[in-house]
Amino acid sequence: MSEIPAELLAEMTPAVRAFVASLLASMESQRARMQEEIDDLKAQVKRLTPQNSSMPPSTQHPHARPTPKPKSNSKRKRGGQDGHRRVVRQLVPIERCAEVHSLLPENCRRCGKVLTGADPEPIRHQVWELPPIEPVIVEYQRHRLICSGCGTSTCAALPCGVPTGQFGPRLLAFTGLLMGHFRQSKRRASLFLSDLLNLPCCPAASVKMQNRVSEALNQTYEDLKGLLANQGQLFMDESPTKQANQKAWLWTAVSSSFAVFAIFASRAATALPKLLGDQFTGIINCDRAKMYWQAKRLQWCWAHLKRDFQSLIDHHDHQVKRLGFDLKTPVETLFTLWHKYKSGASSWETFQTEVKPIRDQVDRLLLRGVFSENKRLIGMCNELYNHREWLWTFTEIQGLEPTNNTAERALRPAVIYRKLSFGTQSEAGSRFIERMLTISETCRLQKRSVYQWLTAAVEASLSGRPAPSILTDP
């Protein structure tokens, strides 16, 4: 009762005193409980790393102390091992060399006698070098002639495919790649063109080229986006970005042969039908974010789950830590069986048989967490158990993957771009980025040159023709 001034304490009846004392005790208990929760949350934040959470690796400071790994008993040194296949740059045919210099020794290196003749098999040493870069400038002289009959002047039109501006298709494609594929800013791209290629350029000109390239990609982008609804499986992920200092989200949907990126103002579930359409019935590989739950069938990412279980292991609560260890063991066995199947060492039917006891074991462990009365375990385990069919879709349908690594790899260049540029500054900039990322990743999946395809697409656009198909098997 020391918190109550003495003069007020003297005026209280015993009943009031008892009531106030109970209130103070309740407040103190609540304060202690809240402080405990705050301390626990602070400890969790300090423990979170890309290895035990969904935090991207780029969020970790480059000088952060790495998580200690168990020491390996292997005595191998770092680098190439004895017996590994040697990789060397092959010599090109002599006909391809711009210059060939025959070097003959004049005197014997031992006695000094003059040497004559030639070596039928000289040691060939080739040096690769960049040529002096000079832009190719083509001038079109449009004559204006006056009709002798009616006096009307007529000016010659530019040939089909010749741009009305000063930038040719290869230059447009190259500049688009600099900004959208190689993540250079408008100013850096213009400096590169000026300093290295001797092409006078300013940031405003690079923006004009960006818009021209974006226009050339529009129809191909929309065609790929329309194909998403018919895919049997898609890997999906999203990452925060900005547009004109407003928060936005960059989404990606990756199939086996192409990828589509889109920037929306929200991460809400309403973005999903905007990207996939209303008719999508396939399976989505994703993390456990709830906006994906509207899909008919999911495959939750086991790589995310491994990190979540590692987070339990890193917790200070022994009950939480114990369940984390118990969950991690069957997960490691699961991936061992999966890699064994993927390598061809076991059949699909064998894999399905061997994975059944693991599935039962994980389900039992999740139920243990549900009834643990531990607030750190109940929520996560309850969610996983109630939707446990989304954990095992890949064991029921052959050809599915257990992780969402495909989407994360596709999204990584976009995340690096965002960190370098802080997002886009306009609607047009967002459209360019989502189209360029789509073309870049699709060309990678198709194993084709993005520069060659982009040049062909820009040439087609300048000639009024549709862009060539980007899919080898549309």
JOKA-V170250 format. One line per field, one symbol per residue. phi: phi as a letter, one per 40 degrees, with the letter a starting at -180 (. if undefined). A space follows every 50 residues. Layout:
# JOKA-V170250
phi: ???
This chain:
# JOKA-V170250
phi: .cccdccccccccdccdcccccccccccccccccccccccccccccccbc cbacccdcccccccccccbdccccccccgccdgcccbbccccddccccbb bcbbccbccbbgccbbgaccbcccbbbcaccdcbccbbbbcccbbbcccb gccbbccccdgccccbbccccccccccdccbbgccdccccccccccbfbd abdccccccdcccccccdccccccccccccccabcbaaacabbfgbcabc bbbbbcbabbbabbcbccccccccccgcbcbcbbcaccdcccccccabbc cccccdcccccccccccccccccccccccccccdcccccccccgcacccc cccccdccccccccccccccbcgbccbdccccccccbccccbdccbbchc bcbbcccccccddcccdcccbggbbaccccccccccccccccccccfbcc ccccccccdccccgbcccccbcbd
